[in-house]
Amino acid sequence: GCPQCRSATVWGHGFAEAIFDGYSRPLLLKLYRCPDCGCVIRLRPQGYFKRFQAPVEIIRASILCKSANNRWLTGIDRCRQCHWLSALKKRITAYLTDTWCKGIVAGFDYFLQQEQIPVSRSI
């Protein structure tokens, strides 16, 4: 069904290539279109956040490594990892109380449990 208007009907709308970490070539992803609201839905591999190329476990491992060892994961661009950490800190500050003291990784897990993207800058 459509995630935007909750219509039960969606139509096939072709395919689009997308690049994801862990794959040597772009993946051909199935597209669907909602006839009621016009929303286009693009499927993605399991274990990846919407609008992110890195798998969830790599993003979490990066944040865990930085918080535990004050080092970034090797093999992943430092700028990407900084982006993830910065977005998570802003989200924790904006949505969790000032008394949040469980740590940044616990914040990541909390947002994940709430079915939110912990490192997203959008609402």
Wavefront OBJ file of the C-alpha trace (Angstrom):
o trace
v 0.000 0.000 0.000
v 0.886 3.658 -0.236
v 2.875 4.974 2.752
v 1.656 8.531 2.122
v -2.137 8.262 1.722
v -2.578 4.627 2.890
v -4.333 3.644 -0.353
v -4.409 -0.115 -0.825
v -3.708 0.153 -4.557
v -0.285 0.811 -6.067
v 0.832 0.202 -9.639
v 4.155 -0.952 -11.013
v 6.079 2.088 -12.242
v 9.256 0.617 -13.709
v 12.753 0.370 -12.304
v 15.563 2.730 -11.238
v 19.240 2.158 -10.521
v 20.623 3.006 -7.085
v 24.047 2.652 -5.499
v 24.416 1.015 -2.080
v 27.522 0.264 -0.040
v 28.367 -3.421 -0.123
v 27.353 -3.917 -3.758
v 29.840 -3.716 -6.616
v 27.291 -2.433 -9.142
v 24.168 -0.260 -8.966
v 21.037 -2.226 -8.058
v 17.923 -2.145 -10.184
v 15.115 -1.243 -7.772
v 11.411 -1.710 -8.404
v 9.267 1.442 -8.411
v 5.554 1.675 -7.612
v 3.148 4.580 -8.056
v 0.006 5.374 -6.098
v -2.853 6.298 -8.472
v -4.627 8.233 -5.709
v -1.923 10.670 -4.542
v 0.785 10.222 -7.190
v 3.431 9.137 -4.658
v 6.295 7.098 -6.149
v 7.570 4.296 -3.906
v 11.083 2.930 -4.430
v 12.029 -0.347 -2.816
v 15.501 -0.783 -1.324
v 17.515 -3.677 0.104
v 16.699 -4.827 3.611
v 18.930 -3.296 6.273
v 19.252 0.175 4.705
v 17.617 3.386 5.888
v 15.599 5.435 3.446
v 17.926 7.911 1.645
v 21.109 6.248 2.980
v 23.628 4.176 1.024
v 25.299 2.559 4.048
v 23.716 -0.364 5.912
v 22.179 0.319 9.320
v 24.690 -1.942 11.092
v 27.648 -0.016 9.610
v 26.171 3.325 10.698
v 25.603 1.982 14.217
v 29.099 0.453 14.325
v 30.591 3.808 13.319
v 28.774 5.628 16.120
v 29.672 2.903 18.628
v 33.359 3.022 17.595
v 33.500 6.810 17.879
v 31.775 6.887 21.268
v 33.808 4.003 22.730
v 37.263 4.610 21.234
v 37.052 8.179 19.933
v 38.018 6.831 16.491
v 36.175 6.486 13.215
v 35.788 3.180 11.413
v 38.449 2.593 8.801
v 37.427 2.162 5.178
v 34.493 4.582 5.384
v 34.771 8.242 4.503
v 35.225 10.312 7.668
v 32.854 13.027 6.400
v 30.000 10.529 6.110
v 30.620 9.282 9.626
v 30.725 12.856 10.968
v 27.414 13.520 9.216
v 25.799 10.509 10.919
v 27.083 11.437 14.358
v 26.166 15.102 14.036
v 22.631 14.290 12.883
v 22.163 11.825 15.744
v 23.359 14.357 18.338
v 20.953 16.980 16.976
v 18.082 14.500 17.014
v 18.825 13.476 20.610
v 18.992 17.138 21.664
v 15.746 17.999 19.853
v 13.581 15.021 20.768
v 14.867 13.554 24.016
v 14.806 15.342 27.335
v 17.702 17.420 28.606
v 18.298 14.733 31.210
v 19.103 12.069 28.593
v 22.225 10.442 29.986
v 22.082 6.953 28.532
v 24.624 7.739 25.832
v 24.640 8.319 22.121
v 24.411 4.641 21.134
v 21.380 4.209 23.410
v 19.853 7.221 21.639
v 20.460 5.539 18.278
v 18.773 2.351 19.533
v 15.882 4.322 21.044
v 15.073 6.046 17.736
v 15.403 2.734 15.921
v 12.864 1.191 18.320
v 10.527 4.107 17.570
v 10.836 3.223 13.845
v 12.633 6.492 13.135
v 15.880 7.006 11.264
v 18.287 7.991 14.052
v 20.771 9.759 11.770
v 18.277 11.612 9.588
v 18.230 15.392 9.507
v 14.601 15.470 8.385
v 11.597 15.184 10.682
l 1 2 3 4 5 6 7 8 9 10 11 12 13 14 15 16 17 18 19 20 21 22 23 24 25 26 27 28 29 30 31 32 33 34 35 36 37 38 39 40 41 42 43 44 45 46 47 48 49 50 51 52 53 54 55 56 57 58 59 60 61 62 63 64 65 66 67 68 69 70 71 72 73 74 75 76 77 78 79 80 81 82 83 84 85 86 87 88 89 90 91 92 93 94 95 96 97 98 99 100 101 102 103 104 105 106 107 108 109 110 111 112 113 114 115 116 117 118 119 120 121 122 123
